[in-house]
């Protein structure tokens, strides 16, 4: 991968994180714990670790309380705060197959772009890589599909984000076809297509999903940042009952 492409990836990812976490790019490139505010009526908290900085993004009502709790804490201590749950590791490509050759396989693979993706409406079982709302809209802009005699057995999809030309990659393979490196082939081919178009992909996986992280690693992705699941204190956390005894004004 050329230095120019690596620079493009870094700059576009920082632009996206700056928007998502309501902080500056200088904040992201610093070494401080930054407390930022998202404009929202609901109580909100999400935490980011990027390079040497940590960004704690909250709603206005929570900002002073959370800052008081976390001021002077280390990165690891901040990520242990009981008001957040779940962590996701996000990876960027560090190299890719320049010739577009991904090895022989007994299955058929093809790429669908933009409006072609809408033809997949009604296809189910691939929630990490493809989704439609009630009106038929999908944020998925590019997909790579694996078929076995016409049957869809795996999909890698790239979905829109806060920033143009930055897409998040997800992959699903039907259970009977797993452990056959189909997921790796799907992500490799999708990544090749995106980078060829100067589109920046990134791959996300739960920190507990080792199999998904192995796919990312085999496809030339490396970790770039980690964040928590966003908590809006709406009772959706599986640990919500444990939090009811914790006093916090929201």
C-alpha positions, 0 to 999 in steps of 0.5 A: 500500500502506498504512503499516499493511501495510508495517509488518506486512510488515517486522515479520513478515519480521524475526520470520522472520529472527530465528528462521531466523538465531537472533538477536534483532530488535534485532540485525537492526535494528542495525549490527553483525556478529552471530555466532549459533549454530544447534543442530544436530549437523551443521557448518553456516554461513549468512550474512545481510545485512539493512539495516545488519547482517550475521548469521553463523549457525553450528553450535556447533562452527564458531562460534569458528573462523568468528568468528576468521576473520571478526572485523573483516571488512567485509560484502563480505569476509564474503560472500567466505568460501570456506566458503559458496556461492551467494547469494539475493536476497529481495524484498518487495512495495512495492505491488500492484494494488488493483483485482485487474485484471491485464490481458487475456490469451489464457490462463486463470488461477485461484487454488487455496487450501489443500486445493485445492492437493493436487489438483495432486499428480502435476503435474511440471515446476514445482519452484520453485512446487510440491512434494510429499513421498513422503507427499503433503504439500506446503508450498505453501499457495496457487497461481495457475495458468495454463492453455492450453486446460486444459493447465497452462503456469505456476504461481506458488506460496506456501509456508510458512516459519518464521512463520505468515502469511509465505509464500515465492513461487516461479514456473515457466512452461513453456519454450514459453510464456516471454517472454509475461509469464505469470510476471509475471501469475501472481506479480501475481495471487498477490500480490494474493490473499495481501495481500488475506488479510493474508498476507505474501509474499516472492519469492526469486531467485538473484543470478545469475537476472536474468530472475527478478529482473525478474519480481519488479521488474515485480510491485512487489517490492523487495529486502529481504535477501540470504543465502548458501546454507546449507553443512553441509559434507556434500560437496554443494557443487560446489566441495567438492574445492577446499575439501578443502585448507582446514584447518578443525576441524569 
